Amino acid sequence: MILVTGATGCVGRAVVERLISAGHAVKLLWHWNHEHPVPRRVTIIGGDVRQPETLKAAFTEEGDIDTVIHLASIRRESDTDAFDEVNIQGTQNVVQACRDHKVGRLITMSCLGAETRSPYPLHRSIGRAEEIARGSGLNFTVIKSAVVYGEGDWLTSWITGMARSLPLVMPTPHSGQTKLQPIWVGDVAACIVRSLSTRSTFRQVVPIGGPASMRLDEIMATTLSATGRRRRLVRLPTSMTHQLAGFVARFRHALSEPEIEALAYNRTTEIGAVHRMFGFVPAKMGAKLDFLRPDALKPELNVSLRGWPTA
Ligand SMILES: NC(=O)c1ccc[n+]([C@@H]2O[C@H](COP(=O)([O-])OP(=O)(O)OC[C@H]3O[C@@H](n4cnc5c(N)ncnc54)[C@H](OP(=O)(O)O)[C@@H]3O)[C@@H](O)[C@H]2O)c1
C-alpha cells in the first residue's frame, strides 16, 4: 500500500487520482479537520507531518505501507505554520517513520531553485528537505520540478486573481522576462507514479519541467487567454517591481513580497528531461488550461471529515 502525504494539495490530488486508476492501494495522511473534496476508494487517516505519533498511526493502521509519496508542505508561513516545522521537520519525521516501520521507498518533491543557500526562506527549506531525503539511506526519488500548473496551483491563481481585481491592465513583475518552464500537474503526477517502477530514478534527484521555457509575460498572456479576459500587460522593471511589490501583493491569491522577488530568477531545466527519464512529452501550457475556462466544472462540494481533534 502507498501512503501519500499532502494528498489534498494541487500535486497530491493528481497523484492520488493516477495511483487509483493504475490500481494501487492508497492511504492518505489527511491534514486534521481541513476541508477538501474526498477522493473515492482510498483509506484516510487524519494527521499532521509535524506530529510523529499521527504518522505512526498512518503507518500502522488499516494496511501495511511499502512506499511513501511525501508531498505535504507549505508555501507560506503563518501564525500556525513555519517552514522549519512543516517542510524541514515534517520531512525528517516522515523519513524517521519510514525507518521505524521498515518502509524502504520514498518519493518526494523539490523545486528548481531549491537550495540550502537560497536567499529565499521557502526555497531554503525545500532545499533542506531535499537534503534530508538524499541523506535518508532510503531508496529515495526527489522529483525536482519546475513551476506546476493545474486546478488549485499558485501560478495561475495569482494571475487570474489579479485579473479579477484589475479591469484593464496587468502589472507584470520583472518586465515579464523571467524564464520558467511550467509543467502540467497531470504530467508531474505521471512522473511520480512512473518513478515507482523506473529504476533509473532510484536514489536520484530528477529535475523535470514542461516542454518549453516561457517568459513570465508569455505565461501571463497564455493564462489570461484561457480565461477569456483581455488585459494589457504593463511590464514593470525589477526596480519598480520592488517598489510596487506591496501594491501587487494586495490582490486575491496575491503573492507575498518575497514571492514576487523570488520571481526574478529564471528556473528552467533541460527541455527533454521528462521524455528522457519517463518516456513521454509533457503537454504544452495552452493545451491544459481548461480548468480556467469560465464554464469549467468545479470539484464537488468540500467535505469535512468530522470527529478529529483540532490541530
Ligand atoms: N506547485 C508548484 O509549483 C511546485 C513546484 C515544484 C515543487 N513543488 C512541490 O510539490 C509538493 C506539493 O506541492 P503542492 O503545490 O501540491 O502544494 P499545496 O497545493 O500547497 O498542497 C500542500 C499539501 O500539504 C498539506 N499539508 C500542509 N501542511 C501539512 C501538515 N503539517 N501535515 C500534513 N499535511 C500538510 C496540505 O493540506 P491542507 O491544505 O489541508 O493543509 C496539502 O494537502 C511540495 O513539496 C512542493 O514543494 C510544487
The ligand as an SDF file (V2000), in Angstrom:
LIG
                    3D

 48 52  0  0  0  0  0  0  0  0999 V2000
    3.1690   23.8330   -7.0280 N   0  0  0  0  0  0  0  0  0  0  0  0
    4.3810   24.0210   -7.5780 C   0  0  0  0  0  0  0  0  0  0  0  0
    4.5900   24.8920   -8.4260 O   0  0  0  0  0  0  0  0  0  0  0  0
    5.5270   23.1140   -7.1700 C   0  0  0  0  0  0  0  0  0  0  0  0
    6.7070   23.1420   -7.9320 C   0  0  0  0  0  0  0  0  0  0  0  0
    7.7620   22.3200   -7.5650 C   0  0  0  0  0  0  0  0  0  0  0  0
    7.6490   21.5040   -6.4570 C   0  0  0  0  0  0  0  0  0  0  0  0
    6.5020   21.5080   -5.7300 N   0  0  0  0  0  0  0  0  0  0  0  0
    6.4400   20.6370   -4.5550 C   0  0  0  0  0  0  0  0  0  0  0  0
    5.3490   19.7360   -4.6910 O   0  0  0  0  0  0  0  0  0  0  0  0
    4.8760   19.3860   -3.3980 C   0  0  0  0  0  0  0  0  0  0  0  0
    3.3710   19.5870   -3.3630 C   0  0  0  0  0  0  0  0  0  0  0  0
    3.0920   20.9410   -3.7000 O   0  0  0  0  0  0  0  0  0  0  0  0
    1.6040   21.4560   -3.9930 P   0  0  0  0  0  0  0  0  0  0  0  0
    1.7170   22.5390   -4.9980 O   0  0  0  0  0  0  0  0  0  0  0  0
    0.6940   20.3180   -4.2390 O   0  0  0  0  0  0  0  0  0  0  0  0
    1.2590   22.1260   -2.5710 O   0  0  0  0  0  0  0  0  0  0  0  0
   -0.1620   22.5100   -2.0000 P   0  0  0  0  0  0  0  0  0  0  0  0
   -1.1980   22.5760   -3.0720 O   0  0  0  0  0  0  0  0  0  0  0  0
    0.0460   23.7140   -1.1490 O   0  0  0  0  0  0  0  0  0  0  0  0
   -0.5200   21.2760   -1.0470 O   0  0  0  0  0  0  0  0  0  0  0  0
    0.1820   21.0440    0.1300 C   0  0  0  0  0  0  0  0  0  0  0  0
   -0.4150   19.8320    0.8270 C   0  0  0  0  0  0  0  0  0  0  0  0
    0.2750   19.6260    2.0610 O   0  0  0  0  0  0  0  0  0  0  0  0
   -0.7050   19.5080    3.1170 C   0  0  0  0  0  0  0  0  0  0  0  0
   -0.1180   19.9620    4.3740 N   0  0  0  0  0  0  0  0  0  0  0  0
    0.3170   21.2020    4.7110 C   0  0  0  0  0  0  0  0  0  0  0  0
    0.7780   21.2090    5.9680 N   0  0  0  0  0  0  0  0  0  0  0  0
    0.6570   19.9340    6.4440 C   0  0  0  0  0  0  0  0  0  0  0  0
    0.9660   19.3120    7.6790 C   0  0  0  0  0  0  0  0  0  0  0  0
    1.5100   19.9930    8.7070 N   0  0  0  0  0  0  0  0  0  0  0  0
    0.6970   17.9840    7.8150 N   0  0  0  0  0  0  0  0  0  0  0  0
    0.1490   17.2780    6.8100 C   0  0  0  0  0  0  0  0  0  0  0  0
   -0.1780   17.8160    5.6030 N   0  0  0  0  0  0  0  0  0  0  0  0
    0.0690   19.1390    5.4320 C   0  0  0  0  0  0  0  0  0  0  0  0
   -1.8590   20.3800    2.6530 C   0  0  0  0  0  0  0  0  0  0  0  0
   -3.0430   20.0580    3.3480 O   0  0  0  0  0  0  0  0  0  0  0  0
   -4.0200   21.2640    3.8370 P   0  0  0  0  0  0  0  0  0  0  0  0
   -4.2740   22.1060    2.6310 O   0  0  0  0  0  0  0  0  0  0  0  0
   -5.2390   20.5640    4.3440 O   0  0  0  0  0  0  0  0  0  0  0  0
   -3.2400   21.9860    4.8950 O   0  0  0  0  0  0  0  0  0  0  0  0
   -1.9210   19.9840    1.1680 C   0  0  0  0  0  0  0  0  0  0  0  0
   -2.5530   18.7240    1.0390 O   0  0  0  0  0  0  0  0  0  0  0  0
    5.6380   20.2550   -2.4070 C   0  0  0  0  0  0  0  0  0  0  0  0
    6.7090   19.5110   -1.8850 O   0  0  0  0  0  0  0  0  0  0  0  0
    6.1770   21.3810   -3.2650 C   0  0  0  0  0  0  0  0  0  0  0  0
    7.3750   21.9290   -2.7440 O   0  0  0  0  0  0  0  0  0  0  0  0
    5.4260   22.2840   -6.0620 C   0  0  0  0  0  0  0  0  0  0  0  0
  1  2  1  0
  2  3  2  0
  2  4  1  0
  4  5  1  0
  4 48  2  0
  5  6  2  0
  6  7  1  0
  7  8  2  0
  8  9  1  0
  8 48  1  0
  9 10  1  0
  9 46  1  0
 10 11  1  0
 11 12  1  0
 11 44  1  0
 12 13  1  0
 13 14  1  0
 14 15  2  0
 14 16  1  0
 14 17  1  0
 17 18  1  0
 18 19  2  0
 18 20  1  0
 18 21  1  0
 21 22  1  0
 22 23  1  0
 23 24  1  0
 23 42  1  0
 24 25  1  0
 25 26  1  0
 25 36  1  0
 26 27  1  0
 26 35  1  0
 27 28  2  0
 28 29  1  0
 29 30  1  0
 29 35  2  0
 30 31  1  0
 30 32  2  0
 32 33  1  0
 33 34  2  0
 34 35  1  0
 36 37  1  0
 36 42  1  0
 37 38  1  0
 38 39  2  0
 38 40  1  0
 38 41  1  0
 42 43  1  0
 44 45  1  0
 44 46  1  0
 46 47  1  0
M  CHG  2   8   1  16  -1
M  END
$$$$
